[in-house]
């Protein structure tokens, strides 16, 4: 059976589709999957054993986005089922162009709960199958660190409102540096904030630190996070990678809805949010210019929660 799946654009959203995809595979174990989506989303999920083809959506670069999609659709052949986990008009157009016996388009405001639950409910309703509340699932092999390692993820691609402060991340790293090596993560657009954390550590004579911001592939990013001992992160794609491997994590939330995008089924995670009256505003930048939702979170709170995770392992 041939199955076409369009993934969400963002890394975290793509990872949150994996329980829905695993539910599909439980009902169609021999499905041959073609993935379509952004570079980061297809890279993250291409290791799935049922995936035979990955196509990166480059339609935005074309003179006519709709013509690019129309042309692509007519080169892919016939599918038994075509599913889009995106709710955009462009995705709807793509589905119409595809040759598929059944087509299903995700609708953003139809389902309730955590985003993982929304995607799973979409599959249950579309395919008329009974689904399970499965964990996140990635197929990359975790990297093996020689020493216990703390990961720091100061970036968040969506916008500055989701980002905690470099000096606070640095305080957490300094506290653990005598017991853990430190790895700083970040994408190509997050190198500046990662460098700020690194410079703070160097000022404190911390030498066992590696800054990987802008230096890893998506595959390597996943493998490295999967091998961590501890992780501190903003609400971001890497947070969901850690959840997939159940890494002990403190996840920092300010302007976003943690009830919808928190680390799914990671018993080793803790959400840290001050639940201000202005949150969640869901803005890329703080609309009232105080950034109190993130500014109010202090390193001591994060350290306390990480130490609690460690005490459970003793």
N, C-alpha and C positions, 0 to 999 in steps of 0.2 A: 504494500500500500504506500502510495506517495503522499507525503504531507508537507505542505508549505506553511511556514510560521514566520510572521513578521514580528520582530522583537521591539520593545520600547527603545528609545534613543539612549537613555542614561544607563550607566553600568549598574547602579543599584536596582533600578526598575527591572532591568533584564534578569538580574539574579532572582528577583522576587517572582518572576514567572516560572522558575524551575520546579516548584511543587506542582503547579498546573501541568507543566510538560511531563513530569513524571507520572502524573495521573493519566495523561493521555497514553503514555507508553504502557501502563499497566493494562489498558484495554486494547491497545494495538501494539503488541510487543515487537512485531516485525516491521513497524513503520519505518520508511526511508524518508528522513527529514531534510528538507532544504530550508536553511535559515536565511532570513533577509533582515537587514537593519544597519545601524551605524557600525563603524569599525570596532568601537569598544565593546558593544553588545555581542556582535558575532564572534569576536575574538574570545570573549569570556565563555561562551557556550559551545564553541565549535568542537570541544573535546568530548562531547556526549557521544557514546558509541553508536547511537542511531542516526547521527548527523553525517550525511555524505557530501553535502554541498553547502557552501556559505557564500552569500552575495552581499557585498557592501553597498549600501544605498548611497550613490553618488549623484542622485538626481538634482540636488541643489546646485551642483556645479554646471549643470547643463543649461543651454539657452532656453529650453522649455522643459520644465520639470515633468509635466504631464506626458509630453511626447517621449521623454526618456523612459518613464515607467511603462507607457504603452508598448514601446518597442521591446523592453526587457521582458514583459509578461508574455509576449508572443514568441520568445525564444526558449521558454522554460518547459514547454510541453504540458501534458495534462496531469492534474493532481486529483486525488480522491477527496482530499479535504484541504481547504486553505483557511488559515486562521490569522487574524491580526490582533495583537495585543495593544495596538495603538487606536486612539479614537478620533484621529484627524480626518479631515475631508480628503487629504491626499491618500491616506491609507484606504479609505472607502473606494476611491477611484482605482487604486491598484487592484483591489479585490475584484472589482467589476471587470477588469481587463484580463484577469487570470482565467485559464481554462481549468475549472475545478467543479466537481460534482456537487460539493457542499462548500459554502463560504460563510464565515462567521467573523463579525466585526465587533470588537470590544466597545462598550458604551460606558463612559466614565461615571455617570451619575445613577446608574441602575443598581449597582451593588454596594454593600455596606461592610464595614469592619476594617481590619488590617488590609493593606494592599495585596498581600499574599492571598488572603481570603477572597478578595474581590476577583482576582485572576482565576482562582480555583472555582468560584461560583460561576464565573463566565463559561468555563469549560463544562461544568456540570449541566448548565442550562442549554448550552449550544449542542453538545454531543449526546445529551440525555443519558448520562452515565453517573453512577454513584462515585463520588470522590472522597478522598481521605485528607486529613490535615497533615500533610507530609512536610518534612524539614526542607530547607534550602539544599540544593545539591549541585556541586561542581565536581569536575572529574580530573582536575590537575593534581599532581602528586606534591605534597608539602615539601618544602625545602628543609634540610636538616641543618640546624645551627649547632655549632660546637659548644656554645655556652647559652645559658638562659638569656632570652632577648626580649626587650620591651620595644614595641612599635609605637611611633608617634605619627599621627596623621593630622597636621594642622590645616590642611586645605579642605575645600568643599566647592566643587565645580559650579554649583547652582548660583552662588553669590556670596558676598562678604558677610551678609547677615548671619549665615550659618557657622561662621568661623570664630573659634575661641582664639585667645591671644598668644602670640609666640612666647612671650616672657612667662606665661603660666604653664604652657607645655614644657618649657625649659626647666622650670622649677620641679615639675613632676619627674622629668628625666634625671635631673641632678640628684634627687632623693634616692632613686633606684640604681644609679650608675655604679655603685660599689658592688652590687649584686647581679646586675644585668647589663649586657651590651645594649646599646641604643641604636635603633634604625629609624630614620626619618623618611616618610613617604610623601609623595606628591606628584601631580601630573606636570606637564610642560608649562602650564599657566600658573603653577603653584610653587615655582622654584624660589621666588623671592621670600615668601613666608617661611619656607623650609630653611632657607639660608639664614633667616633671622634666628630661628631656633638653634641652628648649628652654631652661629656666632655667640649666642648666649652661653652655650655649653663650653665653647672654647675659652671664653672669659673666665669660666669657673674651673678651668684646667681639666675638663672631661675629655679624655682622648679615645675612649672606646665607643665612638659614635660613627655611624655610616649614613651619609645623606644620599638617598636613592631618588630624590625628586627629579623627575624628568629623565631618568636614566633607565627605566625598566619598560619592557613590553607588558602588555596586559597579562599575558601568560605568566611572566616572571613575577609580576605584582601579586597575582593570586597565589602562586607557589610560595612566595616569601611571607606573605601575611599568614598563610596556612601553617607555617612553621613557627610562629611566634609563641612566646610564653605568656605575654601580656600585651594589651593593646589599648591605646587611648585615641579616640577619634571623634571628629564632628560627625553629624548626620551626613553620610556620604556613601559612595559605592564601596570603598574599602571596608566600611562598617559591615556591609552585607556579606562581603567576602569572609570576614572574620566569623560572622554568624554561621555561614555555611560549614565552617570547620570547628565551630563551637570554641573559639579562642576566648579566654577570659578577657572581657572588654568592659571599659567604661565609655559609654556613648553620650556625648554632650548635645543636648537639644535646647534650642532657644525659639526661633521663629517658625519651626515646622511642627507638624502634628505627630508626636511620637507614638500615639495610639495607632497610627496608620503605617508608619515606616520604621518602627523600632526593630532591633535585631530579632528576627523571627526564630522562635524555638531554640534560642541559645540560653540554656540555663546558667551559663557562666557570664552572662552580661548584666550590667547595671545601667539603667538610664539615669542621667543626672540632668534635671531640669528644675528651674525655680518657679515655673508655672505663673508667670506674671499676667496681670490682667490684659496687657496689650498683646499677649501671645496666645495662640500662634497667629502671626500676621501673614505668613506665607510670602513675604516680600524678599527680593534679592538683596536689598539694602534696607537698613532700619529706617522706617518712614518718619520716626520722631527724633532721629539723630542721637539717641542716647545709647542704643545697643545694650540696654540694661539686662536683657535676657541672657546674654553671653558674658558681658562685663562683670556681672554679679557672681558668676561661678569662679571659685578660687581653687588654686592648686591643692590646698590642704584637703578640700572635699574629695578631689579625685584620688589623692594619695590614700586617704582613709578607705575608700572603696576598693582600691587595688590591694591594699594590705589585707582587707577582709577576704578577697578572693584567695590570696595566698594562705591565709589562716585555714581556709576550708580544705586545702590540699595537704596540710600537715598531719 
